[in-house]
Amino acid sequence: MLMSRTIDLSTNGAFVRTNRPLPPGATVTLAFNRGVNRNPLMLEAEVVRSGTADGGRQRGIAVRFRDMSDLDESLLSELIDRTRS
């Protein structure tokens, strides 16, 4: 398990700040907290870019979500909407 913080989130993917970057092509499972008394939203993703803190960039990984069901997409959209309001 790798503890990290999601910095940018969309229905297609995310940028995740982490101290342990993973190589492009790696498969990861991300767990998003949906609130009290709710199961986390678990999404499979592929690392598409891994960066270090060089040049003022944040250290972390950019991921693209894979094989999302219609329910996953709906729950993710709800989560994004909630965090923006």
C-alpha atoms as one frame of an Amber mdcrd trajectory, in Angstrom:
protein
   0.000   0.000   0.000   1.257   3.438  -0.962  -0.148   6.438   0.864  -0.585
   9.436  -1.388  -2.683  12.518  -2.022  -4.739  13.194  -5.135  -3.981  16.683
  -6.453  -5.979  16.784  -9.684  -8.929  14.532 -10.428 -11.089  14.104 -13.524
 -13.300  11.351 -14.891 -10.403  10.221 -17.109  -7.557  10.161 -14.614  -5.681
  11.913 -11.844  -2.394  13.362 -10.709  -1.332  11.777  -7.444   1.394  13.276
  -5.270   3.617  10.569  -3.851   7.168  10.206  -2.558   7.609   6.940  -4.431
   6.989   7.453  -8.145   6.072   4.395 -10.188   7.198   3.657 -13.748   4.960
   4.467 -16.713   2.888   1.433 -17.649   2.530   0.247 -14.041  -0.982  -0.703
 -12.959  -2.281   0.715  -9.689  -5.530   0.569  -7.765  -6.670   3.865  -6.288
  -9.073   4.042  -3.348 -11.164   7.203  -2.996 -12.859   7.960   0.317 -16.562
   8.602  -0.310 -17.467   9.600   3.225 -18.620   8.064   6.461 -20.442   4.733
   6.212 -19.592   4.314   2.518 -17.201   1.889   0.906 -14.266   3.512  -0.868
 -14.427   3.818  -4.635 -11.724   1.481  -5.980 -10.496   2.224  -9.503  -7.806
   0.538 -11.573  -5.472   2.903 -13.395  -2.329   2.911 -15.513   0.606   5.202
 -14.769   1.103   7.398 -17.838   3.712   9.787 -16.419   5.977   9.796 -13.400
   7.694  12.950 -12.254  10.200  14.152  -9.739  10.393  17.526  -8.011  12.829
  18.785 -10.674  12.084  22.079 -12.371   9.481  23.132  -9.821   7.132  20.252
 -10.652   5.440  18.257  -7.951   6.662  14.736  -7.387   4.051  12.174  -8.298
   2.319  10.141 -10.954  -0.288  10.857 -13.597  -2.718   7.987 -14.090  -5.438
   7.101 -16.580  -8.413   5.127 -15.285  -9.065   1.773 -16.954 -12.059  -0.503
 -17.369 -14.519   1.664 -15.442 -18.110   0.486 -15.243 -21.016   2.900 -15.704
 -21.502   2.805 -11.924 -17.814   3.644 -11.323 -18.091   6.626 -13.696 -21.231
   7.838 -11.966 -19.715   7.529  -8.478 -16.535   9.294  -9.595 -18.533  12.143
 -11.148 -20.486  12.515  -7.893 -17.242  12.605  -5.919 -15.754  15.274  -8.200
 -18.926  17.381  -8.002 -18.957  17.143  -4.195 -15.355  18.267  -3.865 -15.932
  21.279  -6.128 -18.940  22.593  -4.209
